[in-house]
Amino acid sequence: MNKRTMATTVSAFMLGGLIAGCSGGGQVAAPSAPAKDAGGTTGTTGTTAPATTPATSSQPPKAVTFTWLAANRVEGPVKQDWETFKEIEKKTGVKIDFQVISEEALLEKRKIMIATNTVTDFILIPTQDGRDFGPEKVFLNLKNYLDKAPNIKKFFDANPEAKAQATAADGGYYTMPVLESDASTKGFNYAWYTRKDLHDKYGLKAPTTLDEFYQYLKALKDKHPDSYPLTFRTPLSNPNLTGIYTVFLRAFTGVEGFINQTPDKDEYEFAGYHKGFKDSLLYMNKLYNEKLLEPEFALLTTAQWEERLLTGKSMVTYFWKADFDPLIDKARKANASNKDFEMNVIPQFAADGIKNYQYARPAVGVSGLAISANVKDKDAAIKFMDFLYSEEGTNYMSLGILNKTYKMVDGKPRYMEEFGTSPYVPLRRDWGVWFPNVSINNAIARAAWERGLDAKNKEINTFYAKYIIDAPKSIVKNADEQEIEKSKLNNLNKYFEQKMTEFVTGKTPINDQTVNEFIDQSKKQGVDDLLKLYNASYKRTYGVK
């Protein structure tokens, strides 16, 4: 491993990597051919219906064990005896030995394992790490085995963006990128929500413009003088797309966050260069000065953000729609006075002349499943991965066991009703299904979840559908681009957040001179270099003219 890539991976202290191992010398059973769904098509992506006929073999598969790095979750710990994986073992002969660590330790542990070439047999990693370290013999080159892996080949043929993310500079494929969403469903993650019980009590009108939103917050403040109606989760901007700066910069400039691809141009732009940037600062400053915005918005912990909403100190927020019902349930259980606590969505809004949009979930995620280059039985590992990417294998990982965790309704999978509107909690805890750092196709999982939503949540999806547009494709940066980004982006983001917070809280006055000084300093710290880098990388990755 060369010194530069080693330096970017290993920390100053070494904890000792988990030693990857594949015990047993047998072969995993070959997967059955993908079955057709109710519509007569085959495949492993999107919302494909599960195979109804289990794979069969004239001989029982020989036993083999593979290690897999996994981290405990807030929903529950990793279990070695999840029934889903027992079923997979019956089909394939493969037993998964999860190497379990805490979620907090995952990133550092994975870095060390990559740096010391001691990764587990199977491991979910950033696709960037696959491209960087695959050619250095840390991960297996899947491209060399496509003649033995029809489902892996089919996956890459059907998903050109995933293929781009998996392809390293040497042309090899070193990860199977996780699918996050079926683009045709326009699935999305976030919504504005408000206290519906108070909204109805005071006869408020749902805001549809930025001015109406301001007036809406003022009306709530008038009724609750000790409150700060609007609150946000931190961090303030990307990668958390619920942060205050991400949301309001999009509303005023059309750029989601500080730097992002814009919807109509397929080009990366800097929000600070847009006419609406100063207006966004003035608007947020007004909310802060009039105590309509939580005064500690830049510092709130998750627990504090939640406490503000549960106690009525705040009534409006922008957050993950999946947490909508759990928040209501928690509020009602926390205090008897909250028995009427109810939340609902309000429209998304944007300034005049600015596209009112929210990006759909990305079709392809930033992580992918990789196999250690040191796995003892490479053919067995490839055959097992190929099974996981067959329709049957993908359904086990994403849906679980038919008639236990999901059922078929009108030819499509839907999670069991007893799992409620947040099925990912029992699915992850009790079945190992849709489990982060294990799940390989979240698109199928999310589609099954949303088919089972109650009428209210389906109405939310319909209500927000007009705002949702396709997410930008992820880019593939080469080594030089990574170095430029590493040298500039972190410091630039820190500067953005620090200076924006000074503007919003009034520490720095908002006028043409101070805004121009902000722009000039952003240039000095490399914002133009990053724009040039991202646009060149995007064009190279996808052949954009």
BAVOLUM-56692 format. One record per residue: x, y, z of N, C-alpha, C, O in turn. Coordinates in steps of 0.2 Angstrom, whole numbers, plus 5000, padded with zeros to 4 digits. Each point is the difference from the previous one (the first is absolute). Layout:
N
XYZXYZXYZXYZ
...
END
This chain:
545
500449945000499650065000500450065000500550015004
499450044992500450064999499950045006499550005004
501050054997500050045006499450055000499850015006
500150014989499450055000499449975002499650035004
500249924993499449975002500049975007499550005003
501149974999500049985007499950065005499749995005
500650074993499950055004499350035001499850025005
499849974990499350025000499649955004499450025001
500849925000499649955003500149995008499649995004
501150004997500149985007500150065005500350054998
499449945008500150055005500750005003500449954999
499750105005500650005004500149955005500649985002
498849995000500149945005499749944997499550004996
500849945005499749944997499749965006500249995005
499249984993499649965005500149934998499849965005
500550024990500049934998499449984996499550005003
500649984991499449984996499849935001500349965003
499050044996499749935000500349964994500150024995
500149925006500349964995499549964996499649975003
500450054991499549974996500149924999500649984999
498949985000500149934999499449974997499550025002
500649934994499549964997500249925002500449974998
499250015007500149935003499649954996499550024997
500849925002499649954996500350014993500150054997
499949894999500250004993499549994995500249994994
499250005008499449984995499850064996500250065000
499449924995499750054995499350025002499649955002
500350114997499350025001499649984994500249994994
499149995007499649984995499950064995499950055002
500049934992499950054995499350025000499549965002
500350114997499450025001499549984994500349994995
499150015007499549984994500050064996500150065002
499649944992499950054995499550055003499549975003
500550094996499550055003499349984997499949994994
499650015010499449994999499650064997500250055001
499349944995499650064997499550025006499749965004
500250114995499550035005499450004997499949974994
499650055009499350004998499950034993499549994997
501050065001499950034994500449974994500050024995
500349925007500449964995500750034999500349984995
499950065009500750024999500549975005499749975005
500950034994500549985005500550055002500050064997
500349935009500550055002500150005007499649975004
500850074999500250015007499950075003500050015006
499850044989500050065003499350035000499549964998
500450105005499350035000499649965004500149995006
499350004992499449975004499949934997499449985000
501049984998499949934997499749965006500250005005
499349964993499749965004500449945002500449984995
499649995011500449945002499949944996499449994998
501149975001499949934997499549965005500150005006
499549964991499549965004500249935000499849965004
500750024992500349935000500750005003500450034997
499749945009500750005003500549974995499849954996
500850075005500549964996500149935003499949995006
500249974989500149935002500749974998500250034995
500049925008500649974997500049925002499749985004
500649994991500049925001500449985006499849955002
500650095000500449985006500050065004500050064998
500049935009500150065005500650034999500649974999
499450105001500750045000500449985005499849995006
500950014993500549995005500150065004499950064997
500249935009500150065005500650044999500549984999
499450095001500550055000499850065004499550015001
501050025003499950055004500450064997500650004999
499150065001500350064998499950055005499450015003
501150034998499950065005499750064997500150014994
499650035010499750064997500050065006499749985005
500650074994500050065004499350035001499750024995
500149995011499350035001500050045007500449985005
499250074995500050045006499350005004499550004996
500549995010499450015004499650064998500350054999
499049955002499650064998499650025006499949965004
499850104995499650025006499349965000499749995005
500149984989499549965000500149935003499549975003
501150014998500249945003500649974998500350034995
500049935009500749974998500049954994499549974999
501150024998500149954995499949935004500249995005
499449964991499949945003500349954995499950004994
500449955009500349944996499549954998500149964995
499350045008499549954999499350034997499549975001
500650094995499450024997499749954995500449974997
499050025003499749954997500150014992500049954996
500050115002500150014993500649974997500149974995
500550045009500649974998500149935001500449974997
499250005008499949935000499749974994500249954997
499350095000499749974994500550014994500049964996
500450095004500550014995500549945000500249984995
500050015011500449945001499849944998500349964997
499050025004499749944997500050004992500249954997
499850115000500050004993500749994997500049974995
500550065008500650014997500649965004500549984997
499450005009500549965004500550055003500449995003
499450084996500550055003499750035007499450025000
501049975004499950035007500450075000500650004999
499050055004500450075000500150015008499649995004
501150024997500250015007500250085000500550024998
499050015005500050085000500550015005500149985006
500450074992500550035005499750065002500050054996
499849955010499650065003500450055004500449985004
499450084994500350065004499550055001499449994998
500850065006499550065001499950044994500550004996
498950035003500050054994500550055000500250034995
499950005012500550055000500749984998500450054998
499849895002500649984999500149984992500649984998
498850014999500049974993500550044995500449964997
499650105003500450044995500749995001500449984995
499850035011500849995002500249934999500549984997
499149975005500249934999500049984993500549974998
499150054998500049994993500650034996500349974996
499950095006500650034998500649965001500449994996
499649995010500649965003500149934996500549984998
498949995001500049934997500250014993500449964997
499450094999500250024993500750015000500449974996
499950075009500750025000500449945001500650004997
499249965007500449945001499949944996500249945001
499350074995499849944995499749945004500249944999
499450075006499749955004499350015001499749985005
500050044989499350005000499649935000500349954999
499150055004499649945000499949984993500150034995
499649915005499949974993499550044996500150014994
499450015009499550044997500050075005500049995006
499950064990500050075004499750054996500150014994
499550035009499750064997500550065001500250015005
500050024989500550055000499750064996499649994995
500750075006499950054995500249984993500649974999
499150044996500249984993500650034998500449984996
499850085007500650044999500649955003500550004996
499449975009500549965003500149944995500649975000
498950004998500049954995500550024994500449964998
499450104999500450024994500850015002500449994996
499750045010500650025002500549935002500550004998
499249965006500449945003499949944997500349955001
499250044994499949944997500649984995500249955001
500050104995500649984996500649995004500549974998
499550055009500649985004499949935004500449995005
499249974992499949935002499750005007500149955004
499550104998499650005006499349964999499849965004
499950064990499449974999500049964993500450014996
499249945004499949964994499850044994499550035000
500849954994499750034994499449964997500249954997
499250085004499449964998500049994992499749954998
500650094999500050004992500349944998499849974994
500750005009500349944998499649945001500249944998
499250065005499649945002499350014997499649965001
500350094994499350004997499849944997499349994999
501149974998499849944996499749955005499749964998
500550055008499749955005499450035004499849975005
500150094994499550045004499550044996500050064999
499549904999499550034995499650065003499850054997
500149945010499650065003500450065001499750065000
500949935002500550065000500050044994500050064999
500149904995500150034994499350034998500050064997
499549915004499350034999499950075004499850054997
500549955009499950065004500450064997499750054999
500949944999500450054997499750024993500050064998
499849894998499750024994499350045000499950054996
499849945010499350045001500150065003499650045001
501049975002500150065005500750044998500549995003
499450054991500750034998500350055005500650005001
498950035003500350045006500449965005500550025002
499249935000500449955004500649984997500549995004
499549994990500649984997500550055000500649995001
499250074998500550065000500350005007500650025001
499049985004500350005007500449945002500550015004
499449944993500449945001500750004997500449965002
499750074992500550004996500650045002500050065001
500649905000500650045002500450024994499849994995
500750045006500450034995500349944996500250014994
499949935008500349954996499449964997500249954996
499250085004499449964997499749955003499549974998
500750015008499749955004499450025004500050065001
499649895001499450025004500249975007500149945001
499850105004500349985007499450005005500149985006
499350054992499550005005499349994996500050014994
499549975009499350004998499650055003499849995006
500250074991499750065003499349985003499649974996
500250065010499349995002499550044997500250064998
499349915000499450044997499650035005499849975005
500150094994499650045006499350014998499550015004
500350004989499450024998499849984993500550004996
498949985003499849994993499850074997499550035002
500949994993499950074998499350014998499750065000
499949894997499350014997499550025006499550024999
500749965007499550015006500150075002499550025004
501050024995500150075002499950005008499850045003
500549915000500050005007500550055003500550024997
499350015009500350065003500149995007499649955003
500850095000500149995008499750055004499949985006
500050084992499950065005499450034999499750004994
500150045011499450044999500050055006500349995005
499350074994499950045005499449985004499549984997
500550015009499449995004499950045006500550035003
498949984999499850045005499549975005499749954999
500250085007499549985004499350014998499750055000
500049904997499350004997499550025005499550034999
500649945007499550025005499950075002499550035001
501150004999500050085001499850034994499650055000
500649934994499850034994499350004999499750054998
499949905004499349994999499750055006499550034998
500849965008499750045005499950084999499650035002
501049994995500050074998499750024994500150064998
499749894998499750024993500550034995499950044996
500849935005500550034995499949974993499849954999
500550094997500049984993500749974998500550045002
499649914995500649974998500450054995499750024995
500949995007500450054996500249974993500249945000
499850104995500349984994500550044997500349984995
499950075008500650054998500450015006499849995006
500850044993500450025005499750055005500150005006
499650054991499650055004499549975004499950015006
499749944991499549975004500349965006499649995005
500949984993500449965006500250045005499949985006
500350084993500250055005499450025004500050005006
499550014991499350025003499849945004499750015006
500449934992499749945003500449995007499749995005
501050024995500450005006499850055005499949995006
499950074991499850065005499449985003499950025006
499649954991499449985003500149965005499650005006
500849954993500149955006500450035006499849995005
500650064993500450045005499550045005500150005006
499450034990499550045004499649965005499950025005
500049924993499649955004500449975006499849995005
500950014993500449975005500650045001500649994997
499450075006500550045001500749985002500550024998
499549935006500649975003500349954995500649975002
499150024992500349944996500450034995500150064999
500349904997500450024994499749954995500249944999
499350084997499649954996500449964995499849944999
500850084998500449974995500649975003500450035004
499749904995500649975003500349964994499649974996
501150015004500349964995500549955004500250025005
499949934992500549955002500750034997500050034995
500549955009500750014997500349944997499749955002
500850054994500450064998499650044995499449994998
500950075001499650064997499949994993499550034997
500949934999500049994993500249934998500049965004
500150034990500249944998500649975004500450035003
499649904998499649954996499349995004499649964997
500250075008499449995003499550054996500150065001
499549924995499650044996499450035003499550034997
500449965010499550035004500350075004499650035003
501049994995500250065004499850064997499750014995
500350045009499750074999500350034994499650034996
501049965003500350044994499949964994499850034994
500249905006499849964994499350024998499950014994
499650005010499350014998499950074998499750014995
500650045008499850074998500450024994499850044996
500849945004500450014994499749974993499950044995
499849905006499649984994499450044999499950014994
499850015011499450044999500150074997499650024996
501050015005500150074998500550004993500050044996
500449915004500550004994499949944995500350004995
499449955007499949944996500549955001500049954997
500550075007500649955001499949975007499950035005
500049904995499949975007500749995004500449964998
499650085007500750005003500450064997499850044997
500949955005500450054998500249994992500050054996
500249895003500249984993499649944998500049955004
499750054991499649944997499950014993500050054997
499849895000499750014993499350035000499649985004
500350064991499350035000499649964995500249974996
499150045005499649954997500050014992499949954997
500150115001499950014993500650004995500050004994
500650005009500650014996500549945001500449994995
499549975009500449945002500750035001500549974998
499650085005500650035002500150025007499450025003
501149975000500150025007500150085001500450034996
499350005008500050075001500150015008499949965004
500350114997500150025007499450055002499950054996
499849935009499450045002500250085001499650044999
501049975003500250075001500050044994500050065001
500149914993500050044994499350024998499950044995
499649945008499350014998499750065003500250025006
499450024990499750065002499649995007500050045004
499749904997499649995006500449995006499749995005
501050004995500449985006499950055005499949995006
500250084992499950055006499350005002499950015006
499649984990499350005003499949945005499650015004
500749934995500049955004500350025007499749985005
500850054995500350025006499550055004499950005006
499950054990499550055004499449965002499750025006
500049934991499449975002500249965006499650005005
500949964996500249965006500250055005499849985006
500550074993500150055005499450035003500050015006
499550004990499450035003499649955004499850015005
500249924993499749955004500450005007499749995005
501050014995500450005006499850065005499949995006
500150074991499950065004499350015003499950025005
499649954991499350005003499949945004499449995002
501149975000499949945004499549954997499749965004
500350044990499649954996500449934999499749954999
501050065001500449954999500449985007500250045004
499849904997500449975006500650045001500549994995
499750045010500650045000500649965001500650034998
499449915004500649955000500049964994500249945000
499550084994499949964994500749974998500049944997
500550095004500749984998500349955004500549974998
499250025008500349965005499649945003500349955003
499150044995499549955002500349934999500249984995
499749985011500149934999499449974997499550035001
500549914997499449964998499550005006499450014999
500849985007499649995006499750075001499450005002
500950054998499850075001499450024994499550035002
500749954992499550024995499449965001499450034999
500649915003499449965001499650035006499450005000
501050025005499750025006499650074999499450015003
500850034993499750064998499349984997499550045001
500549914994499449994997499549965005499450015000
500849955004499649965004499750045006499449995002
500950065000499850055005499650064998499750045003
500349974990499650054997500450075000499850054998
500949945004500450064999500150024993500150064999
499949894997500050024993499449964996499849945003
500050084992499449964997500149994992499649964997
500950065000500149994993500749984999500550035003
499649924992500749984999500049974993499549994997
501149995000500149974994500449945001500650015003
499149934996500449945002499849944996499650014995
500749935006499949944997499249985001499850005006
499949994989499349985000499949945004499449985002
501149974997499949945004499950005007499849965003
500550105000499950015007499450035002499950025006
499750004990499350035001499649975005499950035006
499949914993499649965005500349985006499750015006
501049974994500349995007500050065004500049995006
500150074991500050065004499450015004499950025006
499549974990499450015003499849955005499850025006
500449924993499949955005500450015007499850005005
500850034994500550015005499750065004500050005007
499750054990499750065003499449985005500050025005
499649944992499449985004500249965006499650005005
500949954994500249965006500450045005500049985006
500350074992500450045005499750045005500250015005
499250014993499650055004499249994999499850014994
499949995011499249995000499750064997499550004996
500950065004499750064998500150004992499750054997
500649915000500249994993499549954997500149984994
499350015009499649954997499750024993499849964996
500250115003499750024994500650024995499950034994
500749955008500650024996499949974993499949944999
500150104995500049974994500450054995500150065001
500249904994500450044995499849984993499749954999
500450104997499849994993500550044996500350055002
499749944991500550044996499750064998499450015000
501050044998499850064997500450004993500549974999
499350074996500350004994500750035000500250035004
500249944991500750034999499950064996499550014996
501050045005499950074997500750024997500549975002
499550084994500650034997499850074998499550024999
501150025001499950074998499850004993500049954996
499750115002499850014993500549994995500650035001
499349934994500549994995500549945001500449994996
499549985010500449955002499649934999499550005003
500849954994499749945000499849975007500549995004
498949994997499849975006500149935000499549964997
501150015005500149934999500349975006500350035005
499749904995500449965005500249944996499749974996
501050025004500249944997499749935003500050005006
499949964989499849935002500649975003500550025000
499349925004500649965002500449984994499849994995
500950015006500449984995499949934998499849965005
500350024989499949934998500549965002499949945002
500750084998500649965002500350045006500250065000
500049905005500350035006500750015000500349984995
500150045010500750015000500449945003500650005000
499049955002500349945003499949944995499550004996
500949955005499949944996500349945004500550005004
499349944994500249945003500649974996500150004994
500549995010500649984997500249935003499849985006
500649984991500349945002500850015001500350034996
499949955010500750005001500449964994499849954998
500850085000500449974995500349945003500349964997
499850045010500349945004499549955002500249955003
499250054995499549955001500349934998500250004994
499749955010500349944999499749964993500449984996
499050025004499749974994499650054996499450025001
501050004994499750064996499449984996499550045000
500549904997499449984996499449995005499550024998
500649955008499450005004499750075002499450015001
501150035000499850075002499650034994499550045002
500749964992499750034995499349964999499550044998
500549905002499349965000499550035005499450004999
500950015007499550025005499850074999499450025000
501150034998499850074998499549994994499550045000
500649924995499549994995499349985002499550034997
500549935008499349985003499750065003499450014999
501050035005499750065003499750054995499550035002
500849974992499750044995499549974995499850034995
500149915006499449974997499450025003500050045005
499449954991499450035003499849975007499850035005
500449904996499849975006500550035006499750015005
500949994993500550035005499850075002500050025006
499950024989499950075002499350015004500050045004
499549924995499450005003500149985008499750035004
500749924997500249985007500350065003499850025006
500750024991500450055003499550065001500150045005
499549984991499650065000499349995003499750055002
500049894997499349995002500049955006499550015004
500949944996500049955005499749944998500149974994
499450005010499749934998499350014999499650035003
500249944991499350014998499549985005500149945003
499450104998499449985005500250005007499749995005
501050034996500250025007500250075001499850035005
500550004990500250075001499750044994499950065001
499949904994499650044995499549954996500149945001
499550094996499549964996499950034993500250064999
499549914996499850024994499350034999499649975002
500450094996499350044999500050024993500450054998
499149934998500050024993500649994997500250044995
500249915006500649984997500650045002500549994997
499550055008500550035003500149995007499649995004
501150014998500149995007499950065005500050054998
499749935008499850055005500249975007499849945001
500550105003500149985007499449985003499550034999
500549935006499549985004499750065004500450045003
498949964998499750065003500250005007500150065003
500149895001500250005007500650045001500250025006
500249994989500650045000499950085000500450045002
499049984997499850075000500350044995500249974995
499750105006500350044994500750015000500350044996
500149945009500750005001500349935000500349985005
499649984990500249935000500749995001500249945002
500250104996500749995000500349995007500549975001
499150055004500349995007499949925002500549975001
498950004998500049935002500449964994500349945002
499750084992500349964995500850005001500349945000
500050115002500750005002500149975006500549965000
499150055005500249975007499949935000500449965003
499050014994499849935001500249964994500049945001
500150094993500149954994500750024997500149964995
500250095006500650024996499950034993500450004996
498950025003499850024993500150075000499850045005
500449994989500150074999500450035006500050065002
500649904999500450025006500650044997500449974996
499750095006500650044997500749965001500149975005
500350044990500649964999499949934999500549965000
498950024999499949934998499550004994500149964995
499450085005499550014994500450024994500450045000
499449934994500350014994499550034995500250024994
499149985007499650034996499450045004499549975002
500650095000499550045003499450024996499550025003
500649984991499550024995499449955001499450025001
500749924999499549955001499650005007499450005001
501150025004499750005007499650065001499450005002
500850064995499650065000499350004997499550025002
500549944992499449994996499549965004499450025000
500949935003499549965004499750035006499549995002
501050055001499750055006499550044998499550015003
500650034991499550054998499449974998499550045000
500549904997499349974998499649995006499449995000
500950005006499649985006499850065004499850005006
500450064992499950065004499250015001499649984996
500250055010499350025001499850064995500450034997
499049985003499750054995500350075001500150034995
500049995012500350065001500750014997500250054997
500349905004500650004997500050004992500450034997
499249935000499950004993499850074998500250024994
499450015009499850074998500650055000500050044996
500449955009500650045001500449994993500350054997
499849895001500449984994499750034994500350034996
499049975004499750034994500050075000500150044995
499949995011500050075001500750034998500050064997
500549915004500750024999500249984993500650024998
499149944998500249974994500250064995500449994996
499250065004500150054995500750045001500250034995
500149965011500750035001500549964998500650024999
499349915000500649965000500349994993499649994995
501050015004500349994994500649965001500349985005
500049994989500549955001500650035003500250054998
500149915006500750025003500550004995500049964995
500550085006500650004996500449935001500049975005
500350014989500449945001500750025004500250054999
500049905004500650015004500650004996500049964994
500550075007500650014996500649955003500049985005
500450014990500649965002500650054999500250024994
500249995012500550045000500749964999500049955003
500550084993500649965000500450025006499850045004
500849934996500550015006500150085001500050025005
500250014989500250075001499450045002500150055004
499349944994499450045002499949985007499750055004
500449894998499949995007500450045005499850025005
500849994993500550045003499850075001500150035005
499750004989499850075000499450005005499950055004
499649914995499450005004500250005008499750045004
500749914997500249995007500450075003499950015006
500550024990500350065002499650065001500250055003
499249954994499650065000499349995003499850055003
499949904996499350005002499850005007499650045002
500849935002499950005007500050075003499650025004
501050014995500150075002499550054997499850055004
500049944990499550044997499349995003499750055001
500149895000499449995004500050035007499550035002
501049975001500150035007499950074999499750045004
500649994991500050074999499250024999499850055002
499949924993499350014998499650005006499650055001
500449905003499649995006500150065005499550035003
501149984998500250055005499850074998499750045004
500449984990499850074998499350004999499750055001
499949904996499350004999499750015007499550045001
500749935004499850005007500150075003499550035003
501050004995500150075002499550054997499850055003
500149944990499550044997499349995003499750055002
500149894999499349985003499950035007499550035001
501049975003500050025007500150075001500050035005
500250014989500250075001500650025002500250065001
500349895000500750015002500350044994500450055002
499549934992500250044994499450034997499649964998
500450105001499450044996500049974993500549984997
498950025001499949984993499950064995499550045000
501049974996499950054995500549984994500349955000
499750094995500349984994500849995001500349964997
500050095007500749995002500249935003500449974998
499250025008500149945003499949934996500349955001
499250064995499849944996500649994995500249944998
500050124999500649994995500649985003500449964997
499750065009500649975004499949935001500549964999
498950015002499949935001500249964994500349955000
499450084994500249974994500750004998500349954998
500150115003500750004999500449955004500449974997
499450025009500349955005499949934997500449965001
499050034997499849934998500449994993500249945000
499950114996500549984994500749995003500349954997
499950095007500749985003500149935003500549974999
499050015004500049935003499849954995500149945002
499850074992500049954994499349984998499949954997
499650095004499349984997500050004993499749954997
500750094999500049994993500349944998499949974995
500750015008500349944999499649945001500049954996
499650055009499549945001499550004995499849944997
499950125001499550004994500349974994499749964996
500950065002500349974994500149935001499949964995
500350025010500249935002499349954999500049954996
499550075007499449965000499750004993499749954998
500350114999499750004993500449964995499749964996
501050045005500449964995499949935002500049954995
500050035011499949935002499349974998500049944998
499550105002499349984998500049994993499849944997
500550104999500049994993500449944998499949974995
500750025008500449944999499749945001500049954997
499650055009499749945002499449974996500049944998
499750114999499449984996500050034993499549994997
501150035001500050024993499650064998499850004994
500150045010499550064999500450054995500650015002
499150014993500350054995500050075003500350044996
END
